[in-house]
Amino acid sequence: HSLLLAMIFVSGCSGSSLFKEIGNNFANPISVAVDPAANRAYVVNSNNDVTYDGASLLILNITNPEAPALITTPSPRISIPNFSGQSFLNLTDHNLFLTNRLSEPPSTTDHLLRFSVVEGATDFGVIATIALGENPFGIACCDGSGLAVVVNQGGTLTLFNPATPTDTTALSLAVTLASGPVSGRGANEVALAGNQAFVTNTVGVVYVVNTSEVGVSGKNPIDYVVTGVGVARGIASDGTNLYIVDATAGATLLHIVPLASIPTIDPDQSALTELEVAKIQTTTVSLGGDPSEIALLAGKGYVTNRADNTVSVIDLANATVVTTITVGSGPFGLAAFTANNGKSYLYVTNLSGNSL
């Protein structure tokens, strides 16, 4: 392959450009985290197909964000286990946390990988491997208490303090609804707003979890389950609304739900409350084929559409798609950020095209 590093300049929300080749270093890139202050981007190669160069972490110098350069010292690729997922960059202590799903059946224990990415260091290998539940994927930080949340697709949620990540607390996402039991399997991604964690599940629900009650005896941390969300995948919050990506074939949508419609239940109650998304959302926005991840920046939402090889750019205030940008094959993860030059950029991982 000739694998190119591509970047989208999103000031004005139009246009795309290809930048200089940085080598054959991509193997199913699934997520990207950016530290604009340090001029660094971290690309996770999941190697889901078990081909190409293997799973790895790439570190890019983005001093010029329009021409990212692969950092090659000590190595252009930091080896990691296959099948990683989303990453979270803790800027306080310069640690990168990465969910990893490589385990031998019938094990239900996978791991969180921790890297030190202090600027100027020459060794960025894995410095800790932390046990999680089965098949972790989504990760977000931080809630109102500074805790991070990992979603395990096997049906659990894990909380940890980034400063002491080996201290973890787990919560089962198995619930019983009016329609019957939901095992929690299929849980996928998470967004945080205060002490509420919003967890998508591809069976069509979103859990609303009070993180301050997780692990507290006698408490029921799951306050609500939002139903009717189709194939719920990516999720994000801007502090006012919740944005839920629904990948239902032939009817892909972005559900926009005001946070005010799902307030924290305090004092705690023994039974969860069911909410139908159609009754609490303000509107929906049509998306492209097989939508996956969402990122927010400066009043815009960006959603990757894997089947269409595009990114939908959404004006959140007006709930309209203002443009659709063509990218590489199978776009998935993305990071929207404002660089040191004052301009805003969007980096997109093309999972099938093996490029960024």
Secondary structure, DSSP 8 states (H G I E B T S, - for coil): ---EEEEEE-TTS---EEEEE--S--SSEEEEEEETTTTEEEEEE--TTS-TT-SEEEEEE-SSTTS-EE--SS-SSEE--S-EEEEEEETTTTEEEEEE----TT----EEEEEE--TT-S---EEEEEE-SSSEEEEEE--TTS-EEEEETTTEEEEEETTEEEEEEEEE--EEETTEEE--TTEEEEEEETTEEEEEETTTEEEEEEGGGTT-TT---EEEEEE--SSEEEEEE-SSEEEEEE--TT--EEEEEEGGGS---SS--SS-EEEEHHHH-SEEEE--SSEEEEEEETTEEEEEETTTTEEEEEETTTTEEEEEEE-SSSEEEEEEEE-TTS-EEEEEEETTTTB-
